[in-house]
Amino acid sequence: MTTREPHFQEVQFLRQSPFSWLVYFVEAVIWYGFVRQIIFQQPFGTNPAPDWMMWLIWLLIGIGLPLLWVVSKLIVEVHDTYLHIRYVPFISRQILFSDIRRVEARTYSPILEYGGWGVRWWFGGKRAYNVKGNRGVELELHNGQTIMIGSQQAEELAQAITRQLG
């Protein structure tokens, strides 16, 4: 594998996705409940959780989720001999160009075809790595596996891969 700069690179952040508002809403509720119950000593809700649980929920969801939301991103790089897909901080995968049979930039339905956004393993050996939108590059590998890479620059990504395939 080479260490040169990639021929193509795209970085997409989760915090730019349409579901950001949902994360922000959940965060606001968790923070409100924590401040009300722990700081002001007023029970939160009709069946309040014990203080230790409020601390745990606040640490995991009130602090951990926003940190994860900020650092998570999909990075796709086209190198000389391979395609590198990283869904930071979860997955890193390299696909050799010699393993790719077909490349196609296309519009797809993330929910119907792959069960949503994120890192998806779906029926029939289908996988998806996507953050937002409905455009991507579909790869068919020689082993029969299908991989969809969500992209805001689908045509450019497909062209970069096709150039490296020779």
N, C-alpha and C positions, 0 to 999 in steps of 0.2 A: 504494500500500500504506500502511496506517496504522501509527502508532507507539504506539497505545494499548496498554494491558495486554491480554493475551489473555483471551477469554471462558472458556477452558478450557486447562489445562496439566497435563501428566503427565510426570514424569521417572523413568526406570527405569535402574538401574545394572547393568552387566555383573557386577560383583562380588557381586551378589545372586542370580546365576543358579545353577542346580544344577550347572553345570560348574566352579564355583569350586574344588572339591576337586581337580580334575585340574590346574588351573593351579598350585595350591599344591604339589602333589606334584612336578610338573616343576621348579618353583622350588627345592624342597628338594634334589632330585638335582643340579641345576646348581650350586647353592651348595656342596653337599658336595664335588662333584668339583673345583670351583675351589679351595676352601680346602685340600683334601687335596693337590692337585698343585702349586699355586702357593705357598701359604703354608708347608705342611709338606714340600714337595719329594718327595712320594710319588706315583708314577704312579697315575692313576685309571683303572681298568679293565684288561682283559687286553691291549688294543691302544690304549694311551693316545695322545691327540692331542698334537701339539706345544704347548708353552706359549703361543705366540702365538695358536693356535686356541682354547685354553681361555680366554684373555683375551677373544677375540672372541665366543665363545659366552656367556661370563658377561656381557659388556656388552649384547649383543643380547637374550638370553633371560633372564639373571639380573637385569638392571636394566631393560632396555627393555620386556619383556613385563609386569612388574608395574606399571610406570608407565602403560602403555597400558591395563591392566586397571582401574586406579584412575580414570583420566580418562574412559574410554569410557562413554557413556550415550546413551539414546534419549530425545529431548525431542520431544513432540508438543504443538503449540499451535494453538488455534482462534482466529483473528482475525476481523475484520469481513468481509473478502472472500476470505480464503484460509486454507488449512491449511498449517502449517509443520511439516515433519518434519526433525529433525536427528539424525543418528547421529554424535555427536561422537567423535573428530575427523575422521570420514571424509566424511560426506555431509550436504548441506543441500538440501532440496527444498521448493518451495512449489507447492501445487496450488490453483488458483483454484476457488472454489465453482461458478462457471459451467461448469467442465469436468467436474463430477461428475454422473453420471446416477443412481446408486443408492448407498445407504449401508445397511450391515447389520452389527449386532453379532452375532458368532457364535463357536461353538467350532470349531476347525479342527485339523488335524494338521500341525504345522510340518515334520516330516520327510517325510511322504507328499505333502503338497500343495506344499511350497516347498523341500524339500531340507535343512531344518534351520533354525537360528536365525541371526540376523545380518542383514546386508543381502543379499537374495537376488533374483537374476534367474532366473526359471523359465520353463518351456515355455509357449507360447501368450500371451506378453506379460504374464505374471503376475510381480508383484514383492512382496516382503515386507520389512518393517522390524520386527524383533522381537528381544526379549532373552530372554524366558522365558515359560513357560506355554503355554496352548493357547486363550486367548481373545483376540479382537481385533475390529477393525472392518474390514470389507471394503468397498472403494470400487470401483465400476465407473465408468470414465470414458467420455465420449462417443466417444473414439477407440478404444474396445474394450479398453483396458488394464485389468487388475485389480490392485488394490493392497491388500495386507493389512497393517494396522498392529497389531502386537501390543500389548495393553493389559491392565493389571490393573484398569482401570475402563472396560471396553468399552461398557457401556450408557450411561454418562455421556458418553463421547467421541462415540458415535453421536448422542446427543440434542443435544449442542452443535453438531455439524456440521449436523444436520437443521434446527436452529433458524436457523442462518446461511443455509441454502439457501432459506429462506422458504417 
